[in-house]
Amino acid sequence: MRYYCSILIIGILCAWGSFQNNYKLDIPEGFPEPVFPEDNLLTIERVKLGKRLFYDPILSRDSTISCASCHRPELAFTDAKPKGIGIRGQEVARNSPTLVNVAYQSKGLFHDQGVPSLEMQILVPSQEVKEFDLPLLLAAERLKNDSIYRIWSQKAYGREPDPFVITRAIAAFERTLIGGNSKFDQFYYQKDSTALSISEQRGMDLFFDSLSCAKCHSGFNFTNLALENNGLYEVYADSGRMRITLKEEDRDLFKVPTLRNIALTGPYMHDGSIQTLEEVIAHYEKGGVNHKHKSHLLEPLTLSTEEKEDLLSFLRALTDYTFVQNPDFVPSEE
């Protein structure tokens, strides 16, 4: 009997192993390898399940919105709205951030870095009454009534649909949203000297050398992930990081966002209060308004009309059209 049990266990393990096909990420030139949690290493099955969940409104109480409602692939996974819109047409508190290269946001998610991991991120919209308004335990019960989700959950994680599966699968899919093939990348990392126009190259020199842009928007992902105040208001309706820590020194501090695909991700700022890149440049040209926590790097600038156009041209050259058109990031016919 023990012999047959051993054979059965070996057979189950072999069958389970056959399902675990590692997912191969295409890491762009100049990018490091992302770090994955041990309980959520990437496999084809996990990414496939996560993508299905990302686009499925089944996770919202009235089944009207999904993750993709606020994170649309053609907009670099933003939504072109000042603030996200949840169920029953309710406006949420902040602008929907892009998900490009979200796998590298090790210091925390959201504008205030209030959530430490992608796995935990989904817990917030699921229970927020203005977003999904459906706790994951209730969402999992819905998934258990769907034969496709039961099968895919077993293949991906060896268990029935539950909050563990939902959070891990969506995080697995989001970690595949890597983009690094803009005109800038082709010029700088791929060494194609013809990729940037003369105007874009002048704008790049301004960005990296003459101005202070690259001191905050640094590295391969154009962000140092620091918490800063950029002088948007003298008095903020949203207290930023302080909402999490309750510390006065964190008042009105927000995470420095990535500038990748910035031409597609407006309106800008944590509250979507600036509509265009031209207005963003005008804000920094003025040096922002007075605030006790405003970054010391912000000072008024004097830019000629040509310099502003060059800077705009460079910012637009950070758009990766292969990313926003990647068929792996949109729902497949299954």
Phi, psi and omega in degrees: 000316180299324180297313182292324177297319179297317178298319180296316180298317179298320180296318179296316180296321178294318179295317178298318179297328180293336179281335188274079179267116182301140178268127182266111177282141175266098184274121181293161174303134177087355180262143173280168173286132176294157176261130182248142175293146184298330181271008180211048174296148186286130170227161179301319183294320181292317179295318179299315178295317180297320178296319178299317179293322181301324184261000186262122178289001180300339182278353177259151187304315182261011177055041180248338181228158177229180174304321183291347178297325178257352183227083185268130185301323182290346176251030182057036178063043165238195185223004178065018179246150176304315177223151182297155179244123180263201181294155182058025176068022183277134178278133179272182192282334189222168176292143179282116182283155175295152177257007179299129178057031181293342177299339184263006183271068187289342182273353177133153182262167182075169183295340181249011182055036186281347180236128189280346184210159176297326179298324181276340186302317185296339179298330184288302180297332182297323185257349178292128185293336179270355180249258181274327179053041179214101179306148187297332177298320178287322177298320180297323177298323175298315182295327180294339178273002180249117185296326179296314180294324178297317180293312183293326178296318177297318180295320186280318188229000178069030181204165177293158176304129178204177181303325177301312182295314183299309183293319182290319184293314179297320177298321179299314178297315183296331178290345178275353186278069183251130179226130179201048181227040175284174175299324176299314180299319179297322180285311190275311184269323183267358173062038174264102186292348181263359188291326181254139175289170178299318178297317179295324177291321176296319177298322178297319178297319177299313184299314186271333188246298189288323183258177182260012186306313187286353177287332175256317181265074189246170175075183184297335183255009176055042171200140173268002178061017179281163174262123185221164169246127184253023175066036181288320180221159168281322177233123183262138172288332181250122185278003174065226184301331181299333179298334180269313189267338185064019179262133183299327181292347178261005182299129173063028174261137180226154181294137174294120184279158171294149175260003178294134182062026186299332179294342183255354193251013177289164358290165194250169183080167186299336182247010179064029188274349178245124191278322190232162176293327176301318179291326176298313179298319179299322178298312182286333177297324178283343181085009181073172179268169182290134175204139185297339180253010181299139180303138179292346180283343184274114176222153179303145181244154173240107183241135174286167177301318180294319180296320178296319178294322178294317179296318176300316181299319179293316180300319177294333179286358176272005179278128178255099183287338174291332177291309185287347179250011184291118181295341179289344185262358181246161182299141177257161181278095179221000000 
